[in-house]
């Protein structure tokens, strides 16, 4: 076999590796053309001077041409030198990770080296963990990153959830094609092409550096434009080169643990699903309360085990837990889990890099009390603060006598204190004396449809159960159109939450070489009605805890949960939506009676 490039190829070399080398040469040709363009004016100047010395290019016109071309050559060479210097010195981006020293994971290093030996490729220079469900090789040979003992070999970055959820054999099989990529990465052409592309990418970001003065920033912008032009010319070849490297690693790894890899790939998808639920439903409420779960990776095991119990498609996956977990390859799994959990909070929420009084770790055993209960009390307090600022008709309260002349059920709105009855009275549109209006049946049906749509979104547990309740409400045709009280309260809540967010000191985000790292959005934007439903549900939960011996709890897939008689309540969201969307308090009243909650009793807000 012959290689695609002029350097030749060995028999049995992967097709992906040859394709990657061909694309690497294409990237290097872009570099060569840029260098040629930079020295072209100088070469023309040399020709002109040589012609003058030999007597061929003489006369005033040629003298002028020599001066012009010489000046142009000097300018072009200075610009080229500046670009080359910036590209060479710019610090390429590095993914924030938790570094694993060999002393903290000797068994894991030994497994990776054995895997590299079986694959016939160089071993990675080091191992690092990332709080994500992915694994890759990352070149950190740039002097700004420091040298590892393995020299120019890339660093193996492993997704931390894999170590806790996967078994040792599964992790080995998943890492095989990744480790195999160190072979193509060691080729001089591919390594040079990667350094060139990373340098261009870093040079493009140099003008955004905050420490540049106006003059240097102006020069950096010019360098950045030239780097962007070259990067555009080689970006396609670089992408194909990386695909070739990945294909080569996959081809070489086929002979190693191929059967186990098929099963392990199923665990990759399952781990991603469980990790996403754990971050959005469980970790995010804690982060917003100034707490960060210190055992996220251990939590993903509980979340995936629960998912296996609930989802028949995942049945049988939990039976693997009797085998040796990959986290046993670490000397201190708890310390590593805590470090990756803190990094996850930085990357996904923008939390501080170090723990502090307002940014403390929380264990899973303390989560219900430290996070769930505090979140409910804070939401209930915000809801009553907004109610105190609104008059009986949903307008800002003009004074202490605003309750005079209020509609039945609202006369004591300003003095009832923090009770669930006060909230229900404000949101209920089926008050005594509120007669039916024409088209009420259609309006109630439309409201039920809207509530069902909301129940189908995030945070709804029993959308089907609520659909039946909405149909009954439509049949009764006893509700007036819409719920303006809910709209007013939702708008006031949204404004209050925005004010509180603006007063909260911004936590320093994780810093990358190009400035603060962009945060990954964990939750889509929520409407005012969604926010109101959350606050009303929090008020109901506080009343249940204070008057019905319920308790805050943790659901591994859905986050904060209300435990009634030791069981998670799954029908609360539906009855709350009936009150918020339709203004119908009857489903919630029935739920309160069934649960033993006394809505007229004041609740504790702190």
C-alpha positions as CSV (number, residue, x, y, z in Angstrom):
1,X,0.0,0.0,0.0
2,X,1.1,3.5,-0.7
3,X,0.3,6.5,1.4
4,X,-1.8,9.5,0.1
5,X,1.1,11.8,1.0
6,X,4.6,11.7,-0.4
7,X,6.0,10.3,2.8
8,X,4.7,6.8,2.1
9,X,2.7,4.3,4.1
10,X,3.1,1.0,5.8
11,X,1.2,-2.1,5.0
12,X,-1.9,-2.4,7.2
13,X,-2.1,1.3,8.0
14,X,-5.7,2.4,8.6
15,X,-7.5,4.2,5.8
16,X,-8.5,6.9,8.3
17,X,-4.9,7.6,9.2
18,X,-3.9,8.0,5.6
19,X,-6.8,10.3,5.0
20,X,-5.9,12.3,8.1
21,X,-2.3,12.7,6.9
22,X,-3.5,13.9,3.5
23,X,-5.7,16.5,5.1
24,X,-2.8,17.5,7.4
25,X,-0.7,18.2,4.4
26,X,-3.5,20.3,2.9
27,X,-3.5,22.4,6.2
28,X,0.3,22.8,6.0
29,X,0.0,23.9,2.4
30,X,-2.2,26.8,3.6
31,X,0.7,27.7,6.0
32,X,3.1,27.4,3.1
33,X,1.1,29.7,0.8
34,X,0.9,32.3,3.6
35,X,4.6,32.1,4.1
36,X,5.2,32.4,0.3
37,X,2.9,35.5,0.2
38,X,4.9,37.0,3.0
39,X,8.3,36.6,1.4
40,X,7.2,37.4,-2.2
41,X,7.8,41.2,-1.9
42,X,11.2,40.5,-0.4
43,X,12.0,38.1,-3.3
44,X,11.0,40.8,-5.9
45,X,13.2,43.3,-4.1
46,X,16.2,40.9,-4.2
47,X,15.6,40.5,-8.0
48,X,15.5,44.2,-8.5
49,X,18.7,44.8,-6.6
50,X,20.4,42.0,-8.4
51,X,19.3,43.5,-11.7
52,X,20.8,46.8,-10.7
53,X,24.1,45.3,-9.7
54,X,24.4,43.4,-13.0
55,X,23.5,46.5,-15.0
56,X,20.2,45.2,-16.3
57,X,17.7,47.4,-14.3
58,X,19.2,50.8,-14.4
59,X,17.7,54.3,-14.5
60,X,15.5,56.5,-12.2
61,X,12.4,54.4,-12.7
62,X,14.1,51.2,-11.6
63,X,15.6,53.0,-8.6
64,X,12.1,54.2,-7.6
65,X,10.8,50.7,-8.0
66,X,13.5,49.2,-5.8
67,X,12.7,51.7,-3.0
68,X,8.9,51.1,-3.2
69,X,9.3,47.3,-3.3
70,X,11.8,47.3,-0.5
71,X,9.6,49.4,1.7
72,X,6.6,47.1,0.9
73,X,8.8,44.0,1.6
74,X,9.8,45.4,5.0
75,X,6.2,46.2,6.0
76,X,5.0,42.7,4.8
77,X,7.8,40.9,6.6
78,X,7.1,42.9,9.8
79,X,3.5,42.0,9.7
80,X,4.3,38.4,8.9
81,X,6.7,38.3,11.8
82,X,4.1,39.8,14.1
83,X,1.5,37.2,13.0
84,X,3.9,34.4,13.4
85,X,4.9,35.6,16.9
86,X,1.3,35.9,18.0
87,X,0.4,32.5,16.6
88,X,3.4,30.9,18.3
89,X,2.9,32.6,21.6
90,X,-0.9,32.6,21.8
91,X,-2.2,30.2,24.4
92,X,-4.5,27.6,22.8
93,X,-7.8,26.9,24.6
94,X,-7.8,24.1,27.1
95,X,-10.9,22.4,28.5
96,X,-11.2,22.9,32.3
97,X,-10.7,19.5,33.9
98,X,-9.7,17.9,37.1
99,X,-6.1,16.6,36.8
100,X,-5.5,13.0,38.0
101,X,-2.0,12.4,39.1
102,X,-0.7,8.8,38.7
103,X,-0.4,8.5,42.5
104,X,-4.1,9.1,42.8
105,X,-5.2,6.6,40.2
106,X,-2.4,4.0,39.6
107,X,-4.8,1.3,38.5
108,X,-6.5,3.6,36.0
109,X,-3.1,4.6,34.5
110,X,-2.1,1.0,34.4
111,X,-5.3,0.0,32.5
112,X,-4.8,2.8,30.0
113,X,-1.1,1.9,29.4
114,X,-2.0,-1.8,28.9
115,X,-4.7,-0.7,26.5
116,X,-2.2,1.4,24.6
117,X,0.2,-1.5,24.4
118,X,-2.5,-3.8,23.0
119,X,-3.3,-1.2,20.4
120,X,0.3,-0.6,19.5
121,X,0.1,3.2,20.1
122,X,1.8,5.6,22.5
123,X,0.2,6.0,25.9
124,X,-1.4,9.3,26.8
125,X,0.9,11.6,28.8
126,X,-1.7,12.1,31.6
127,X,-5.3,11.5,32.5
128,X,-7.9,14.2,33.4
129,X,-11.6,14.1,34.3
130,X,-14.4,16.3,32.9
131,X,-17.9,16.6,34.3
132,X,-19.5,15.5,31.1
133,X,-20.5,12.3,29.3
134,X,-17.7,12.3,26.7
135,X,-14.0,11.3,26.4
136,X,-11.3,12.6,24.1
137,X,-7.6,13.3,23.6
138,X,-6.4,16.9,24.2
139,X,-3.0,18.2,23.1
140,X,-1.4,20.2,26.0
141,X,2.2,20.2,24.7
142,X,2.2,24.0,24.3
143,X,4.7,25.6,26.7
144,X,2.0,27.7,28.3
145,X,0.3,24.5,29.5
146,X,3.4,22.9,31.0
147,X,5.0,19.6,29.9
148,X,3.8,16.3,31.1
149,X,6.0,13.3,31.7
150,X,4.8,11.8,28.5
151,X,6.2,14.7,26.5
152,X,4.2,15.6,23.4
153,X,1.6,12.8,23.8
154,X,-1.9,14.1,24.3
155,X,-3.8,14.0,27.6
156,X,-6.7,11.5,27.9
157,X,-9.8,13.3,29.2
158,X,-12.5,11.0,30.6
159,X,-16.1,11.9,31.5
160,X,-16.4,11.5,35.2
161,X,-19.9,10.0,35.1
162,X,-18.4,7.1,33.1
163,X,-16.2,6.1,36.0
164,X,-19.1,5.8,38.5
165,X,-21.7,4.2,36.2
166,X,-19.6,2.0,34.0
167,X,-17.9,-1.2,35.1
168,X,-14.2,-1.6,34.5
169,X,-14.5,-3.7,31.4
170,X,-17.1,-1.3,29.9
171,X,-14.8,1.7,30.5
172,X,-11.9,-0.1,28.9
173,X,-13.9,-0.9,25.8
174,X,-15.2,2.7,25.5
175,X,-11.8,4.2,25.9
176,X,-10.1,1.8,23.4
177,X,-10.9,3.9,20.2
178,X,-10.0,7.1,22.1
179,X,-6.6,5.8,23.2
180,X,-6.0,4.5,19.7
181,X,-6.1,8.1,18.5
182,X,-2.7,8.7,20.0
183,X,-1.2,6.8,17.1
184,X,-2.2,9.2,14.3
185,X,-1.7,12.1,16.7
186,X,2.0,11.2,16.9
187,X,2.6,11.6,13.1
188,X,4.7,14.7,12.5
189,X,2.4,16.1,9.7
190,X,-0.8,15.7,11.8
191,X,0.9,17.2,14.9
192,X,2.2,20.2,13.0
193,X,-1.1,20.8,11.4
194,X,-2.9,20.7,14.7
195,X,-0.4,23.1,16.2
196,X,-0.9,25.5,13.3
197,X,-4.7,25.4,13.6
198,X,-4.7,25.8,17.4
199,X,-2.3,28.7,17.1
200,X,-4.6,30.4,14.5
201,X,-7.6,29.8,16.7
202,X,-5.8,31.3,19.7
203,X,-4.6,34.3,17.7
204,X,-8.1,35.1,16.6
205,X,-9.1,35.5,20.2
206,X,-6.1,37.7,21.2
207,X,-7.9,41.1,20.5
208,X,-10.4,40.2,23.2
209,X,-7.8,40.0,25.9
210,X,-8.6,42.5,28.6
211,X,-5.0,43.6,29.4
212,X,-4.3,45.2,26.0
213,X,-3.8,48.9,25.7
214,X,-5.5,50.7,22.8
215,X,-2.4,50.6,20.5
216,X,-1.7,47.0,21.1
217,X,-5.4,46.1,20.7
218,X,-5.4,47.8,17.3
219,X,-2.5,45.8,16.2
220,X,-4.0,42.6,17.6
221,X,-7.1,43.2,15.6
222,X,-5.1,43.3,12.4
223,X,-3.3,40.1,13.4
224,X,-6.6,38.6,14.3
225,X,-8.1,39.4,10.9
226,X,-5.2,37.8,9.1
227,X,-5.4,34.7,11.3
228,X,-9.1,34.5,10.7
229,X,-8.5,34.5,6.9
230,X,-5.9,31.6,7.2
231,X,-8.2,29.7,9.6
232,X,-11.0,30.0,7.1
233,X,-8.8,28.5,4.4
234,X,-7.8,25.5,6.4
235,X,-10.9,24.9,8.7
236,X,-12.5,22.4,6.3
237,X,-9.3,20.4,5.9
238,X,-8.7,20.4,9.7
239,X,-12.2,19.1,10.3
240,X,-11.7,16.3,7.8
241,X,-8.3,15.5,9.4
242,X,-9.9,15.1,12.8
243,X,-12.5,12.8,11.3
244,X,-9.8,10.7,9.8
245,X,-8.0,10.5,13.1
246,X,-11.2,9.3,14.8
247,X,-11.9,6.8,12.0
248,X,-8.3,5.5,12.4
249,X,-8.8,5.0,16.1
250,X,-12.0,3.2,15.6
251,X,-10.5,0.9,13.0
252,X,-7.6,0.0,15.2
253,X,-9.7,-0.6,18.3
254,X,-12.0,-3.1,16.6
255,X,-9.7,-5.9,17.6
256,X,-9.9,-4.9,21.3
257,X,-13.0,-5.7,23.4
258,X,-15.3,-5.2,20.4
259,X,-18.1,-7.3,21.9
260,X,-18.1,-5.4,25.2
261,X,-18.0,-2.1,23.4
262,X,-21.4,-2.7,21.8
263,X,-22.9,-3.2,25.2
264,X,-20.9,-0.3,26.7
265,X,-22.2,2.1,24.1
266,X,-25.7,1.6,25.4
267,X,-24.4,2.7,28.8
268,X,-23.0,5.9,27.3
269,X,-26.5,6.9,26.2
270,X,-28.0,6.0,29.5
271,X,-25.3,7.8,31.4
272,X,-26.0,10.9,29.4
273,X,-29.7,10.8,30.1
274,X,-29.2,10.3,33.8
275,X,-26.5,13.0,34.0
276,X,-28.7,15.5,32.2
277,X,-31.6,14.8,34.6
278,X,-29.4,15.0,37.6
279,X,-28.0,18.4,36.6
280,X,-31.2,20.1,35.6
281,X,-33.6,18.7,38.2
282,X,-31.4,18.0,41.2
283,X,-28.2,20.1,41.0
284,X,-29.6,23.3,39.6
285,X,-32.0,24.0,42.5
286,X,-29.1,23.5,44.9
287,X,-26.7,25.8,43.0
288,X,-29.4,28.5,43.0
289,X,-29.6,28.2,46.8
290,X,-25.8,28.6,47.2
291,X,-25.2,24.9,47.7
292,X,-23.4,22.5,45.4
293,X,-23.9,18.8,45.7
294,X,-20.5,17.3,46.5
295,X,-21.2,13.8,45.2
296,X,-22.7,14.4,41.7
297,X,-21.0,11.3,40.2
298,X,-22.3,9.1,43.0
299,X,-25.7,10.6,42.5
300,X,-25.8,9.7,38.8
301,X,-25.6,6.0,39.9
302,X,-28.7,6.5,42.0
303,X,-30.4,8.4,39.2
304,X,-29.7,5.8,36.6
305,X,-30.7,3.0,39.0
306,X,-34.0,4.7,39.5
307,X,-34.4,5.2,35.8
308,X,-33.8,1.5,35.3
309,X,-36.5,0.8,37.8
310,X,-39.1,3.1,36.1
311,X,-38.3,2.6,32.5
312,X,-38.8,-0.8,31.1
313,X,-36.4,0.0,28.2
314,X,-33.6,0.3,30.8
315,X,-34.5,-2.9,32.7
316,X,-31.5,-5.1,33.5
317,X,-28.9,-2.3,33.5
318,X,-29.0,-2.1,37.3
319,X,-28.0,-5.8,37.5
320,X,-24.5,-4.8,36.3
321,X,-23.9,-2.9,39.5
322,X,-22.6,-6.1,41.2
323,X,-19.5,-6.0,39.0
324,X,-16.5,-3.8,39.9
325,X,-17.2,-0.1,39.2
326,X,-14.6,1.8,37.3
327,X,-14.3,4.3,40.2
328,X,-12.5,1.6,42.1
329,X,-9.5,2.4,39.9
330,X,-9.2,5.6,41.9
331,X,-7.4,5.8,45.2
332,X,-9.9,8.3,46.7
333,X,-13.1,8.3,44.7
334,X,-14.8,10.7,47.2
335,X,-12.2,13.4,46.8
336,X,-12.2,13.1,43.0
337,X,-16.0,13.2,43.0
338,X,-16.0,16.4,45.1
339,X,-13.5,18.1,42.8
340,X,-15.5,17.3,39.6
341,X,-18.7,18.3,41.3
342,X,-17.3,21.7,42.1
343,X,-16.1,22.0,38.5
344,X,-19.5,21.1,37.2
345,X,-21.0,23.9,39.2
346,X,-18.5,26.4,37.7
347,X,-19.1,25.2,34.2
348,X,-22.9,24.9,34.2
349,X,-23.8,27.6,36.7
350,X,-20.9,30.0,37.0
351,X,-20.3,29.3,40.6
352,X,-17.1,30.3,42.5
353,X,-14.0,28.2,42.1
354,X,-13.6,27.6,45.8
355,X,-16.1,26.9,48.6
356,X,-17.1,29.7,50.9
357,X,-19.8,30.8,53.4
358,X,-22.3,31.4,50.6
359,X,-21.1,28.5,48.4
360,X,-21.0,25.4,50.6
361,X,-21.0,21.7,49.6
362,X,-24.0,19.6,50.6
363,X,-24.2,15.9,51.0
364,X,-27.1,13.9,49.6
365,X,-28.4,13.1,53.1
366,X,-28.7,16.8,53.9
367,X,-30.2,17.8,50.5
368,X,-33.9,17.7,51.6
369,X,-33.3,19.9,54.6
370,X,-30.6,22.2,53.2
371,X,-32.0,22.6,49.7
372,X,-35.6,21.4,49.3
373,X,-37.1,22.9,52.4
374,X,-35.1,26.2,52.1
375,X,-36.2,26.5,48.4
376,X,-39.8,26.1,49.3
377,X,-39.7,28.6,52.2
378,X,-37.9,31.1,50.0
379,X,-40.4,30.8,47.2
380,X,-43.3,31.0,49.7
381,X,-41.8,34.1,51.3
382,X,-41.4,35.7,47.8
383,X,-45.0,34.9,46.9
384,X,-46.4,36.6,50.1
385,X,-44.1,39.5,49.6
386,X,-45.6,40.1,46.2
387,X,-49.1,39.6,47.6
388,X,-48.4,42.2,50.2
389,X,-47.5,44.7,47.5
390,X,-50.6,44.1,45.4
391,X,-54.0,45.5,46.1
392,X,-57.2,43.3,46.2
393,X,-57.7,43.7,42.5
394,X,-54.1,42.8,41.6
395,X,-52.8,46.4,41.4
396,X,-50.1,47.9,43.7
397,X,-51.5,48.4,47.2
398,X,-52.1,52.1,47.7
399,X,-52.2,52.0,51.5
400,X,-53.4,50.2,54.6
401,X,-57.1,50.5,53.7
402,X,-56.8,48.9,50.3
403,X,-58.8,45.9,51.5
404,X,-62.0,48.0,51.9
405,X,-64.6,47.0,49.4
406,X,-62.7,43.9,48.3
407,X,-64.6,41.1,46.8
408,X,-65.8,38.3,49.1
409,X,-63.0,36.0,50.0
410,X,-60.4,38.8,49.6
411,X,-61.4,41.2,52.3
412,X,-58.8,39.9,54.7
413,X,-56.1,39.6,52.0
414,X,-53.8,42.2,53.5
415,X,-53.9,40.8,57.1
416,X,-54.3,37.0,56.9
417,X,-50.5,36.6,56.9
418,X,-48.6,33.7,55.3
419,X,-51.4,31.2,54.8
420,X,-52.3,29.0,51.9
421,X,-55.9,30.2,52.1
422,X,-54.8,33.7,51.3
423,X,-53.1,32.5,48.1
424,X,-56.1,30.4,47.0
425,X,-58.5,33.3,47.6
426,X,-56.4,35.6,45.5
427,X,-56.1,33.1,42.5
428,X,-59.7,31.7,42.7
429,X,-62.1,33.0,40.1
430,X,-64.9,30.9,41.3
431,X,-65.7,33.1,44.4
432,X,-69.1,33.4,45.9
433,X,-71.3,35.6,43.8
434,X,-69.2,35.1,40.7
435,X,-71.9,34.0,38.3
436,X,-71.5,32.2,35.0
437,X,-70.9,34.2,31.9
438,X,-71.8,33.5,28.3
439,X,-69.2,31.2,26.7
440,X,-68.0,30.0,30.1
441,X,-67.9,26.4,29.0
442,X,-65.8,27.1,26.0
443,X,-63.5,29.4,28.1
444,X,-63.1,26.7,30.7
445,X,-62.3,24.1,28.1
446,X,-59.7,26.4,26.5
447,X,-58.1,27.0,29.9
448,X,-58.0,23.2,30.5
449,X,-56.3,22.8,27.2
450,X,-53.7,25.4,28.1
451,X,-53.1,23.9,31.5
452,X,-52.7,20.4,30.0
453,X,-50.1,21.9,27.6
454,X,-48.3,23.4,30.6
455,X,-48.5,20.1,32.5
456,X,-46.8,18.3,29.6
457,X,-43.7,20.5,30.1
458,X,-41.0,20.5,32.6
459,X,-42.0,19.9,36.2
460,X,-45.3,18.2,35.4
461,X,-45.7,14.7,36.8
462,X,-49.2,13.6,35.9
463,X,-50.3,15.4,32.7
464,X,-52.8,12.6,31.9
465,X,-54.5,12.9,35.3
466,X,-54.9,16.6,34.9
467,X,-56.4,16.3,31.4
468,X,-59.3,14.4,32.9
469,X,-59.7,17.1,35.6
470,X,-59.7,19.8,32.9
471,X,-62.4,18.0,31.0
472,X,-64.6,17.8,34.0
473,X,-64.1,21.6,34.6
474,X,-65.1,22.3,31.0
475,X,-68.3,20.2,31.4
476,X,-69.3,22.0,34.6
477,X,-69.0,25.4,32.8
478,X,-68.8,27.2,36.1
479,X,-65.7,29.3,35.6
480,X,-65.5,32.8,34.1
481,X,-63.1,33.5,31.3
482,X,-59.4,33.5,32.0
483,X,-57.6,34.2,35.3
484,X,-56.5,37.9,35.4
485,X,-55.5,37.5,39.0
486,X,-52.9,34.9,38.0
487,X,-51.6,37.1,35.2
488,X,-51.1,40.0,37.6
489,X,-49.5,37.9,40.2
490,X,-47.2,36.2,37.7
491,X,-46.1,39.5,36.3
492,X,-45.3,40.8,39.8
493,X,-43.4,37.6,40.7
494,X,-41.4,37.8,37.5
495,X,-40.4,41.4,38.3
496,X,-39.5,40.6,41.9
497,X,-37.4,37.6,40.9
498,X,-35.6,39.7,38.4
499,X,-34.9,42.4,41.0
500,X,-33.5,39.8,43.4
501,X,-31.3,38.3,40.7
502,X,-30.0,41.8,39.9
503,X,-29.1,42.4,43.5
504,X,-27.3,39.1,43.9
505,X,-23.5,39.5,43.5
506,X,-22.3,37.8,40.3
507,X,-20.2,34.8,41.0
508,X,-16.9,34.7,39.0
509,X,-17.3,32.3,36.0
510,X,-14.7,29.7,35.1
511,X,-11.9,31.5,33.3
512,X,-10.5,30.2,30.0
513,X,-7.7,31.5,27.9
514,X,-10.1,33.7,26.0
515,X,-11.9,35.1,29.0
516,X,-14.9,33.7,31.0
517,X,-16.2,30.4,29.7
518,X,-19.7,30.4,28.3
519,X,-22.2,28.8,30.6
520,X,-24.2,25.8,29.3
521,X,-27.9,26.6,29.6
522,X,-29.5,23.9,31.8
523,X,-33.1,25.1,31.6
524,X,-35.2,26.7,28.9
525,X,-36.8,30.1,29.8
526,X,-39.9,29.9,31.9
527,X,-43.0,31.9,31.6
528,X,-44.6,33.9,34.3
529,X,-47.3,31.3,34.8
530,X,-44.7,28.6,35.2
531,X,-43.0,30.7,37.9
532,X,-46.3,31.3,39.6
533,X,-47.1,27.6,39.6
534,X,-43.8,26.8,41.2
535,X,-44.3,29.3,43.9
536,X,-47.9,28.1,44.7
537,X,-46.6,24.5,44.8
538,X,-43.9,25.6,47.2
539,X,-46.5,27.3,49.4
540,X,-48.6,24.1,49.4
541,X,-45.5,22.0,50.3
542,X,-44.7,24.3,53.2
543,X,-48.2,24.0,54.5
544,X,-48.1,20.2,54.1
545,X,-44.8,20.0,56.1
546,X,-46.0,22.4,58.8
547,X,-49.6,21.0,59.3
548,X,-49.7,17.4,57.9
549,X,-46.5,15.8,59.0
550,X,-45.2,15.7,55.4
551,X,-41.5,16.0,54.7
552,X,-39.2,17.4,52.0
553,X,-37.5,14.7,49.9
554,X,-35.2,14.1,47.0
555,X,-36.3,12.3,43.8
556,X,-33.2,11.3,41.8
557,X,-34.9,12.0,38.5
558,X,-37.2,15.0,39.4
559,X,-35.3,16.7,42.2
560,X,-37.2,18.3,45.1
561,X,-40.2,16.2,46.1
562,X,-42.9,16.2,48.8
563,X,-43.1,13.0,50.8
564,X,-46.6,12.2,52.2
565,X,-46.6,9.2,54.5
566,X,-43.2,8.3,53.1
567,X,-44.3,8.3,49.5
568,X,-43.6,10.9,46.8
569,X,-46.7,13.0,45.9
570,X,-47.1,12.8,42.2
571,X,-50.5,14.6,41.7
572,X,-49.7,18.0,43.3
573,X,-48.7,19.8,40.1
574,X,-51.9,19.0,38.4
575,X,-54.1,20.5,41.1
576,X,-51.9,23.6,41.4
577,X,-52.2,24.1,37.6
578,X,-55.9,23.9,37.9
579,X,-55.8,26.8,40.4
580,X,-53.3,28.9,38.4
581,X,-54.5,28.3,34.9
582,X,-58.3,28.0,35.5
583,X,-58.8,29.8,38.8
584,X,-60.4,26.6,40.0
585,X,-59.5,25.8,43.7
586,X,-61.7,22.7,44.1
587,X,-59.0,20.1,42.9
588,X,-56.5,21.6,45.3
589,X,-59.1,21.7,48.1
590,X,-59.8,18.0,47.6
591,X,-56.1,17.3,47.6
592,X,-55.6,19.2,50.9
593,X,-58.5,17.4,52.5
594,X,-57.2,14.0,51.4
595,X,-53.7,14.8,52.6
596,X,-54.8,16.4,55.9
597,X,-53.3,19.9,55.2
598,X,-54.9,22.8,56.9
599,X,-54.6,25.8,54.6
600,X,-55.8,28.4,57.1
601,X,-52.8,27.8,59.4
602,X,-49.9,30.2,59.0
603,X,-46.7,28.6,57.5
604,X,-43.1,29.2,58.5
605,X,-41.3,31.1,55.9
606,X,-37.7,30.9,57.3
